[in-house]
Amino acid sequence: MSKKEDLFFKISLAQWSLHRYVKDEKKSPFHFASQAKKMGFEAVEYVSQLYKLEIKKLGFDSVIDSLNTISKYEEIKNVLIMVDDEGDLADPDLEKRNKAVENHKRWVDAAQKLGCHSIRVNTFGTNDPEIWKTTVVDGLKKLSEYAAKKNINILCENHGWLSSDPDKLMAAIKDVNMENCGTLPDFGNWCIERKDKNKRWGDCKKEYPDKYKGIELLMPAAKALSAKSYDFDDKGNETSIDYVKMLRIVKESGYNGYIGIEYEGDRLSERDGIMATRDLLLNSVKKIN
């Protein structure tokens, strides 16, 4: 297994890897930092939607203060927050789009308080490319201008619909033209259109055809990265993603930041899936050095 000093990147744990622990087992998301620590991680990435109940009960500021206290106690570094369900930054309706920008600002403030470098946002609102290329730039620019004052990055993940078309997403990032507006490439998540075209999640009708080319296109603006995994063969390789090929692309781009482990499978337990993904990352590095 590769040692830390052999890695060209750092490893963090994305909380979505433990979403069943919160959503299905009804356990506390506040356990996240201690869970990560016990598995040997030193850095974490939060998922905002997993704290909905706690925010409703305790209030937003209390939740963020608690996360700050817990992470310091566990000596865990906070990397970023993945923000969902705060309105659509590319909504064709200007009033709704501006409301979404305002809703996201508290998460920018939270990221600053926690010592994160970024928040990950979604770019939903419309799947019409002609409308989207204008509305998404407007929403991202307004939010990025606010975040710049807080020294926080606004990152777009390939996370469905037009964000999973890397050519269009990179064109939008270029049009925003701000240093703190970038990408969070995910090894998975390449569905551009669902069978029910109005649904954001569900059965996929159309995928971006080449995930490796997609990662290559997104890397120039990358400030974070997600190592997505779904399942593994008997040799420990991801069954649908060539990790060696992915990491070679990442390394050649010059990226040396965090790669967040994001296990999304259901055959292995969440903990086993997380460890299998980390082992695969570390073993894949040896094959490209």
C-alpha positions, -999 to +999 in steps of 0.1 A: +000+000+000+013+035-009+025+056+020+013+092+025+046+106+012+042+087-021+008+103-029+005+133-051-029+141-035-045+141+000-075+120+010-107+131+026-140+113+034-172+125+018-202+122+042-224+109+014-205+076+019-224+074+052-257+087+041-275+054+049-263+057+085-282+089+088-312+084+064-319+047+069-305+039+103-317+073+117-283+079+135-268+113+141-248+131+114-228+146+142-210+113+145-193+119+112-160+133+123-155+106+149-164+079+124-139+093+099-112+095+126-118+058+136-114+048+099-081+066+097-091+098+079-078+132+087-102+154+066-139+154+058-164+168+034-199+175+048-233+170+030-258+197+040-290+177+034-280+152+061-284+180+087-319+191+078-335+177+110-308+190+132-310+225+117-348+224+122-344+214+158-313+233+169-310+262+144-285+267+116-258+285+137-259+259+165-254+231+140-224+247+124-209+256+158-213+220+169-196+207+138-168+231+144-164+220+180-165+183+172-140+185+143-116+204+165-120+178+193-114+150+168-085+169+152-102+165+118-097+190+090-129+204+073-124+205+035-158+215+020-196+213+022-217+198-005-248+219-005-282+207-018-319+217-016-313+255-014-329+265-046-318+264-082-289+286-092-298+282-129-335+288-125-349+307-155-370+328-131-348+356-119-365+360-086-362+323-078-326+323-090-317+353-068-335+336-038-313+305-044-282+327-043-293+342-010-301+307+004-266+295-004-249+324+013-253+310+048-234+279+036-206+301+024-205+317+058-206+282+074-177+270+052-156+300+063-164+293+100-155+256+097-122+264+079-133+248+046-120+260+013-152+255-008-188+247-010-201+224-038-233+237-055-257+222-080-266+239-113-302+228-118-330+250-129-334+241-166-320+214-189-324+236-219-288+244-229-296+277-245-314+291-214-290+274-190-258+289-204-271+323-194-290+316-162-262+294-147-236+320-153-257+346-136-264+325-105-228+313-102-213+347-106-236+363-080-227+336-055-190+336-063-188+374-058-202+370-023-180+340-016-149+357-028-152+382+001-151+352+024-122+335+006-145+305-003-146+287-036-179+279-054-175+245-070-197+228-096-197+190-097-208+169-126-240+161-108-267+155-134-284+173-162-262+198-180-235+198-153-227+163-164-218+177-199-182+188-192-180+210-224-210+230-214-200+232-177-165+244-185-180+270-209-201+283-180-172+284-156-152+303-182-180+328-187-183+333-149-146+342-151-138+343-114-108+326-097-130+312-070-155+295-093-143+261-103-152+224-106-154+193-084-150+165-109-166+132-098-155+099-113-192+089-116-223+111-122-224+113-160-262+112-166-272+142-188-309+132-192-332+109-172-358+087-187-383+110-170-368+142-184-383+163-156-366+142-129-331+150-116-325+114-103-337+080-115-332+058-146-308+074-170-317+080-207-285+097-219-250+097-205-219+116-214-202+091-236-166+091-222-161+096-184-123+097-188-125+125-214-150+142-191-126+142-161-098+155-184-120+184-195-130+193-159-096+191-143-082+225-154-108+242-130-107+215-103-103+226-067-116+193-052-123+158-066-146+129-058-135+093-061-169+077-067-173+040-063-203+016-066-190-019-065-158-040-066-146-072-083-127-099-065-094-081-071-106-049-055-111-030-087-142-008-092-164-026-116-173+004-138-145+029-133-108+024-142-091+040-112-056+038-126-068+056-158-086+082-138-057+089-115-033+092-144-055+119-158-057+136-124-019+135-120-011+147-155-034+178-148-011+188-120-038+185-093-025+179-058-054+187-036-079+165-018-097+135-033-128+127-014-139+091-011-175+088-020-188+052-018-224+049-032-229+012-035-253-011-016-237-045-018-210-037+008-216-020+041-208+017+041-177+012+061-164-017+039-172+003+008-153+032+021-122+011+030-124-007-003-124+027-021-095+040-001-075+008-007-082+010-045-070+047-045-038+038-027-031+007-048-039+025-081-013+052-073+015+026-073+006+016-109+010+051-123+042+062-105 
